[in-house]
Structures are given as C-alpha cells and as structure tokens.
Amino acid sequence: MAAPSSNAPELEAHFAHTPGLCGLAVTPDGRRVMTCGSDGLVKVYNCSLEDVATHDHHEEGVNAIAVSVDGKHLATASDDFASALFTLPACEFDANLTRLTQPALAVAFSPTTALVAVAGEERDVRLVDTSDTVN
C-alpha cells in the first residue's frame, strides 16, 4: 500500500453536531456541504466550512439528508417520523413531504427532482410528488 501523499492538504476538524448519528451531503457543484445529526439540526456550510444556515425544524434526530440534482433543495428523514423539504442555500423550510408511522431513515431525490423517495423502519418506501412544493 502506498504512503499518503505529502502534498495532500491537511484537513481541519470542524464541530457540527452533538455525539450520535450524523449524515452529510454535498451540492452537485461542490460549493456547499450539508450535515444532519441526532441533535435534530440540519446545517449548511460553504467550502470553508463556515456555517451558512442552521435549521431546527425536526423535533428529533435527523437520520439522512439528500440534495436535489440542481442543488436547490434538500430533503430530510427524521426520527420524528417526518420527511421535510428545504430550499438551499438558506435552508428555508418549504413543506413536510410525508409522515411515516415509524422513524424515517433514508431519503433520495429522483434525477428530475419530481419525486422524493422516503424509507423508514416501517419497511416501505414512499414516493412523494414534489411538484406542489418544488419550483
């Protein structure tokens, strides 16, 4: 195995969330990083890891986040059984996408952003039409 390159930049650790489950996503253009955590927060950072926006819409931990292909929207999956939609970069709440009967664990956008898939502990996948909430 080759030794790490000495030319690689050293990365700096950055506190994002309280200990526990965390997730992250990056916008397709690479300009923003979003994190979620067991503290119920969703945070948006620029490339310098400066905090751009924080949202506390969820009442419990956020298990997963996904960014739309156009980089304009963020979807969440939470322990409060909800999946929500936000507009980037300000992380403005748009709408609750769906509410499950158990915690939501995973979320993903379709390539057209017309649908969001949400899965959770109830072992079903829900496809949610975003046409009424995404411009």
Secondary structure as UniProt FT lines:
FT   TURN            6..7
FT   STRAND          22..26
FT   TURN            28..29
FT   STRAND          32..37
FT   TURN            38..39
FT   STRAND          42..46
FT   TURN            47..48
FT   STRAND          51..55
FT   STRAND          62..67
FT   TURN            69..70
FT   STRAND          73..78
FT   TURN            79..80
FT   STRAND          82..87
FT   TURN            88..91
FT   STRAND          92..99
FT   STRAND          104..109
FT   TURN            111..112
FT   STRAND          115..120
FT   TURN            121..122
FT   STRAND          125..129
FT   TURN            131..133
//
